[in-house]
Amino acid sequence: MKKNDLKLRKVLMGTFPNSKIPKNINELKMGDLKDWDSMGNFNLILSIEQNFSVKFNMDQVEQIKSIKEIKKILKKSNVED
């Protein structure tokens, strides 16, 4: 498992403590986990920004609805994997 995947998984566990986070997070999207609704998505975005030392712009925030999108944006932001 890649470093960013492990880090993202930890962020998911911290943001959604009442959910069982699968080992393979790549297919997860908003609505798949308990509490991953619009407010949970906002909290997830804030947590990712803090943990990855990145700042998303409004266009990116609007795109983020899945782990795939998060990983794509992190890659574009040159966050090491």
DSSP file (Angstrom, degrees, kcal/mol; ACC not computed):
  #  RESIDUE AA STRUCTURE BP1 BP2  ACC     N-H-->O    O-->H-N    N-H-->O    O-->H-N    TCO  KAPPA ALPHA  PHI   PSI    X-CA   Y-CA   Z-CA
    1    1 A M              0   0    0      0, 0.0    23,-0.0     0, 0.0     5,-0.0   0.000 360.0 360.0 360.0 135.5    0.0    0.0    0.0
    2    2 A K     >  -     0   0    0      1,-0.1     4,-2.1     4,-0.0     5,-0.2  -0.284 360.0-113.3 -71.4 156.8    1.3    3.4   -0.9
    3    3 A K  H  > S+     0   0    0     78,-1.1     4,-2.3     1,-0.2     5,-0.2   0.898 117.1  49.5 -57.0 -45.6    2.2    6.0    1.7
    4    4 A N  H  > S+     0   0    0     77,-0.6     4,-3.0     1,-0.2    -1,-0.2   0.856 107.8  55.2 -65.4 -33.9   -0.6    8.4    0.7
    5    5 A D  H  > S+     0   0    0      2,-0.2     4,-2.5    76,-0.2    -1,-0.2   0.925 109.7  46.2 -63.4 -43.6   -3.1    5.5    0.8
    6    6 A L  H  X S+     0   0    0     -4,-2.1     4,-2.1     2,-0.2    -2,-0.2   0.917 114.4  47.8 -63.0 -43.2   -2.1    4.7    4.3
    7    7 A K  H  X S+     0   0    0     -4,-2.3     4,-2.2     2,-0.2    -2,-0.2   0.913 112.4  48.8 -64.9 -43.5   -2.3    8.4    5.3
    8    8 A L  H  X S+     0   0    0     -4,-3.0     4,-2.7     1,-0.2    -2,-0.2   0.897 109.1  53.4 -62.9 -40.4   -5.7    8.8    3.6
    9    9 A R  H  X S+     0   0    0     -4,-2.5     4,-2.4     1,-0.2    -1,-0.2   0.907 108.9  49.0 -61.4 -42.1   -7.0    5.7    5.3
   10   10 A K  H  X S+     0   0    0     -4,-2.1     4,-2.2     2,-0.2    -1,-0.2   0.893 110.4  51.1 -64.2 -39.7   -5.9    7.2    8.7
   11   11 A V  H  X S+     0   0    0     -4,-2.2     4,-2.5     2,-0.2     5,-0.2   0.922 110.3  49.6 -63.2 -43.5   -7.7   10.5    7.8
   12   12 A L  H  X S+     0   0    0     -4,-2.7     4,-2.8     1,-0.2    -2,-0.2   0.913 110.4  50.2 -60.6 -43.1  -10.8    8.6    6.9
   13   13 A M  H  < S+     0   0    0     -4,-2.4    -1,-0.2     1,-0.2    -2,-0.2   0.885 113.8  45.5 -63.6 -38.5  -10.7    6.7   10.2
   14   14 A G  H  < S+     0   0    0     -4,-2.2    -2,-0.2     1,-0.2    -1,-0.2   0.862 117.4  43.0 -72.5 -35.7  -10.3    9.9   12.1
   15   15 A T  H  < S+     0   0    0     -4,-2.5    -2,-0.2     1,-0.2    -3,-0.2   0.842 126.1  31.5 -78.7 -34.7  -13.0   11.8   10.2
   16   16 A F    ><  +     0   0    0     -4,-2.8     3,-1.9    -5,-0.2    -1,-0.2  -0.583  67.3 161.8-123.6  68.5  -15.5    8.9   10.3
   17   17 A P  T 3  S+     0   0    0      0, 0.0    -1,-0.1     0, 0.0    -4,-0.1   0.690  73.3  59.7 -65.5 -18.4  -14.8    7.0   13.5
   18   18 A N  T 3  S+     0   0    0     16,-0.2     2,-0.3    -3,-0.1    16,-0.1   0.370  95.5  80.8 -90.3   5.5  -18.2    5.2   13.4
   19   19 A S  S <  S-     0   0    0     -3,-1.9     2,-0.7    -6,-0.2    -3,-0.1  -0.845  79.4-124.8-113.7 148.3  -17.4    3.6   10.1
   20   20 A K        -     0   0    0     -2,-0.3    14,-0.1     0, 0.0    -2,-0.1  -0.827  29.2-148.7 -88.0 116.5  -15.4    0.5    9.2
   21   21 A I        -     0   0    0     -2,-0.7     4,-0.1    -4,-0.1    -8,-0.0  -0.768  13.1-131.6 -90.7 121.6  -12.9    1.7    6.7
   22   22 A P        -     0   0    0      0, 0.0     6,-0.1     0, 0.0    -1,-0.0  -0.272  16.1-119.1 -68.9 158.2  -11.9   -1.0    4.2
   23   23 A K  S    S+     0   0    0      1,-0.2     2,-0.9     2,-0.1   -14,-0.1   0.919 108.3  56.8 -62.5 -42.6   -8.3   -1.8    3.4
   24   24 A N        +     0   0    0      1,-0.1     3,-0.3   -23,-0.0    -1,-0.2  -0.811  63.2 168.0 -93.4 107.2   -8.8   -0.9   -0.2
   25   25 A I    >   +     0   0    0     -2,-0.9     3,-1.9     1,-0.2    42,-0.3   0.481  46.1 101.7 -95.6  -4.6  -10.2    2.7   -0.1
   26   26 A N  T 3  S+     0   0    0      1,-0.3    42,-0.4    41,-0.1    -1,-0.2   0.761  84.2  43.5 -57.8 -30.8   -9.8    3.4   -3.9
   27   27 A E  T 3  S+     0   0    0     -3,-0.3    -1,-0.3    40,-0.1    -2,-0.1   0.435  85.4 121.0 -96.4   0.8  -13.5    2.9   -4.7
   28   28 A L    <   +     0   0    0     -3,-1.9    39,-2.5    38,-0.1    40,-0.5  -0.366  35.1 171.0 -68.2 142.1  -14.9    4.8   -1.8
   29   29 A K  B >   -A   66   0A   0     37,-0.2     3,-2.6    38,-0.1     4,-0.4  -0.945  45.0 -64.9-144.5 166.4  -17.2    7.8   -2.5
   30   30 A M  T 3  S+     0   0    0     35,-3.3     7,-0.1    -2,-0.3     8,-0.1  -0.252 122.5  29.4 -53.6 133.0  -19.5   10.1   -0.6
   31   31 A G  T 3  S+     0   0    0      5,-1.3    -1,-0.3     2,-0.3     6,-0.1   0.145  94.2  94.7 100.0 -17.5  -22.4    8.1    0.8
   32   32 A D  S <  S+     0   0    0     -3,-2.6     2,-0.3     4,-0.1    -2,-0.1   0.775  83.0  51.1 -76.4 -25.9  -20.4    4.9    1.2
   33   33 A L  S >  S-     0   0    0     -4,-0.4     3,-2.2     3,-0.2    -2,-0.3  -0.836  98.4 -95.4-114.0 149.8  -19.5    5.5    4.8
   34   34 A K  T 3  S+     0   0    0     -2,-0.3   -16,-0.2     1,-0.3   -15,-0.1  -0.414 113.6  12.2 -57.9 131.7  -21.7    6.4    7.8
   35   35 A D  T 3  S+     0   0    0      1,-0.2     2,-2.0    -2,-0.1    -1,-0.3   0.403  86.9 127.1  77.7  -0.4  -21.6   10.2    8.1
   36   36 A W    <   +     0   0    0     -3,-2.2    -5,-1.3     4,-0.1    -3,-0.2  -0.511  40.3 122.4 -87.1  73.3  -19.9   10.8    4.7
   37   37 A D  S  > S-     0   0    0     -2,-2.0     4,-2.7    -7,-0.1     5,-0.2  -0.312  86.4 -67.7-110.5-162.5  -22.6   13.3    3.7
   38   38 A S  H  > S+     0   0    0      1,-0.2     4,-1.8     2,-0.2     5,-0.1   0.901 137.5  43.8 -62.6 -39.9  -22.1   16.9    2.7
   39   39 A M  H  > S+     0   0    0      2,-0.2     4,-2.3     1,-0.2    -1,-0.2   0.905 114.2  50.2 -70.7 -40.3  -20.9   17.9    6.2
   40   40 A G  H  > S+     0   0    0     -5,-0.3     4,-2.4     2,-0.2    -2,-0.2   0.869 108.5  53.5 -63.0 -36.4  -18.7   14.9    6.5
   41   41 A N  H  X S+     0   0    0     -4,-2.7     4,-2.6     2,-0.2    -1,-0.2   0.909 107.7  50.3 -64.4 -42.4  -17.2   15.7    3.1
   42   42 A F  H  X S+     0   0    0     -4,-1.8     4,-2.2     2,-0.2    -2,-0.2   0.927 112.0  47.3 -60.7 -45.3  -16.4   19.2    4.3
   43   43 A N  H  X S+     0   0    0     -4,-2.3     4,-2.3     1,-0.2    -2,-0.2   0.881 111.1  52.1 -64.3 -38.0  -14.7   17.8    7.5
   44   44 A L  H  X S+     0   0    0     -4,-2.4     4,-2.6     2,-0.2    -2,-0.2   0.923 108.8  50.2 -63.2 -44.7  -12.8   15.2    5.4
   45   45 A I  H  X S+     0   0    0     -4,-2.6     4,-2.5     1,-0.2    -2,-0.2   0.921 111.0  48.8 -60.5 -44.9  -11.5   18.0    3.1
   46   46 A L  H  X S+     0   0    0     -4,-2.2     4,-2.0     1,-0.2    -1,-0.2   0.912 112.0  49.0 -61.0 -42.6  -10.4   20.0    6.1
   47   47 A S  H  X S+     0   0    0     -4,-2.3     4,-2.8     2,-0.2     5,-0.2   0.888 110.5  50.2 -65.9 -39.7   -8.6   17.0    7.6
   48   48 A I  H  X S+     0   0    0     -4,-2.6     4,-2.5     2,-0.2     6,-0.3   0.921 108.9  52.3 -64.6 -43.2   -6.9   16.2    4.3
   49   49 A E  H  X>S+     0   0    0     -4,-2.5     5,-1.5    -5,-0.2     4,-0.6   0.915 114.3  43.2 -58.6 -42.6   -5.7   19.8    4.0
   50   50 A Q  H  <5S+     0   0    0     -4,-2.0     3,-0.4     3,-0.2    -2,-0.2   0.932 118.1  42.9 -68.6 -46.8   -4.2   19.6    7.5
   51   51 A N  H  <5S+     0   0    0     -4,-2.8    -2,-0.2     1,-0.2    -1,-0.2   0.771 122.8  36.7 -75.1 -27.0   -2.6   16.2    7.2
   52   52 A F  H  <5S-     0   0    0     -4,-2.5    -1,-0.2    -5,-0.2    -2,-0.2   0.369 102.4-125.8-106.1   3.1   -1.2   16.6    3.7
   53   53 A S  T  <5 +     0   0    0     -4,-0.6     2,-0.3    -3,-0.4    -3,-0.2   0.936  67.3 128.7  49.9  53.7   -0.2   20.3    4.1
   54   54 A V      < -     0   0    0     -5,-1.5     2,-0.5    -6,-0.3    -1,-0.2  -0.937  51.1-145.1-134.3 154.6   -2.2   21.3    1.0
   55   55 A K        -     0   0    0     -2,-0.3     2,-0.3    -3,-0.1    -9,-0.0  -0.983  15.2-148.3-125.2 120.2   -4.9   23.9    0.3
   56   56 A F        -     0   0    0     -2,-0.5     2,-0.1   -11,-0.1    -7,-0.0  -0.625  11.2-135.2 -85.6 143.5   -7.7   23.1   -2.1
   57   57 A N     >  -     0   0    0     -2,-0.3     4,-2.5     1,-0.1     5,-0.2  -0.419  34.2 -96.3 -87.1 174.0   -9.3   25.9   -4.2
   58   58 A M  H  > S+     0   0    0      1,-0.2     4,-2.2     2,-0.2     5,-0.2   0.864 123.9  53.8 -62.5 -37.7  -13.1   26.1   -4.6
   59   59 A D  H  > S+     0   0    0      1,-0.2     4,-1.2     2,-0.2    -1,-0.2   0.917 111.2  46.4 -61.9 -42.2  -13.1   24.2   -7.9
   60   60 A Q  H  > S+     0   0    0      2,-0.2     4,-1.6     1,-0.2     3,-0.4   0.916 109.8  53.4 -65.5 -43.5  -11.2   21.4   -6.3
   61   61 A V  H  < S+     0   0    0     -4,-2.5    -1,-0.2     1,-0.2    -2,-0.2   0.896 108.0  51.1 -58.9 -40.9  -13.5   21.4   -3.2
   62   62 A E  H  < S+     0   0    0     -4,-2.2    -1,-0.2     1,-0.2    -2,-0.2   0.803 110.1  50.6 -67.1 -28.7  -16.5   21.1   -5.5
   63   63 A Q  H  < S+     0   0    0     -4,-1.2     2,-0.7    -3,-0.4    -1,-0.2   0.786  84.6 101.0 -77.6 -29.1  -15.0   18.1   -7.3
   64   64 A I     <  +     0   0    0     -4,-1.6     3,-0.1     1,-0.2   -19,-0.1  -0.445  31.3 120.3 -72.0 108.6  -14.1   16.1   -4.2
   65   65 A K  S    S+     0   0    0     -2,-0.7   -35,-3.3     1,-0.3     2,-0.3   0.243  71.8  34.0-142.5   2.5  -16.8   13.4   -3.8
   66   66 A S  B  > S-A   29   0A   0    -37,-0.3     4,-2.0    -3,-0.1    -1,-0.3  -0.977  79.0-110.1-155.3 163.4  -14.6   10.3   -3.9
   67   67 A I  H  > S+     0   0    0    -39,-2.5     4,-2.9    -2,-0.3     5,-0.2   0.873 117.3  58.8 -65.0 -37.3  -11.2    9.0   -3.0
   68   68 A K  H  > S+     0   0    0    -40,-0.5     4,-2.2   -42,-0.4    -1,-0.2   0.927 107.5  45.6 -57.8 -45.1  -10.3    8.8   -6.7
   69   69 A E  H  > S+     0   0    0      2,-0.2     4,-2.6     1,-0.2     5,-0.2   0.908 112.1  51.6 -64.9 -41.7  -10.9   12.6   -7.0
   70   70 A I  H  X S+     0   0    0     -4,-2.0     4,-2.7     1,-0.2    -2,-0.2   0.942 111.8  46.2 -59.5 -47.8   -8.9   13.3   -3.8
   71   71 A K  H  X S+     0   0    0     -4,-2.9     4,-2.2     1,-0.2    -1,-0.2   0.877 111.7  51.8 -64.8 -37.4   -6.0   11.2   -5.1
   72   72 A K  H  X S+     0   0    0     -4,-2.2     4,-2.1    -5,-0.2    -1,-0.2   0.919 112.6  44.9 -64.4 -43.9   -6.1   12.9   -8.5
   73   73 A I  H  X S+     0   0    0     -4,-2.6     4,-1.8     2,-0.2    -2,-0.2   0.900 112.0  51.8 -68.5 -40.9   -6.1   16.4   -6.9
   74   74 A L  H  <>S+     0   0    0     -4,-2.7     5,-2.5    -5,-0.2    -1,-0.2   0.903 109.6  50.6 -61.6 -39.8   -3.3   15.5   -4.5
   75   75 A K  H ><5S+     0   0    0     -4,-2.2     3,-1.5     1,-0.2    -2,-0.2   0.919 110.4  48.5 -63.6 -43.6   -1.2   14.2   -7.4
   76   76 A K  H 3<5S+     0   0    0     -4,-2.1    -1,-0.2     1,-0.3    -2,-0.2   0.804 107.7  56.3 -64.8 -28.8   -1.8   17.4   -9.4
   77   77 A S  T 3<5S-     0   0    0     -4,-1.8    -1,-0.3    -5,-0.1    -2,-0.2   0.349 116.8-117.2 -84.3   6.1   -0.8   19.4   -6.2
   78   78 A N  T < 5 +     0   0    0     -3,-1.5     2,-0.6     1,-0.2    -3,-0.2   0.828  53.7 164.6  60.7  35.3    2.5   17.4   -6.2
   79   79 A V      < -     0   0    0     -5,-2.5    -1,-0.2    -6,-0.1    -2,-0.1  -0.759  41.6-115.5 -81.5 121.9    1.8   15.8   -2.9
   80   80 A E              0   0    0     -2,-0.6    -1,-0.1     1,-0.1    -3,-0.0  -0.177 360.0 360.0 -61.1 148.8    4.4   12.9   -2.7
   81   81 A D              0   0    0    -78,-0.1   -78,-1.1   -77,-0.1   -77,-0.6   0.360 360.0 360.0-113.4 360.0    3.2    9.3   -2.7
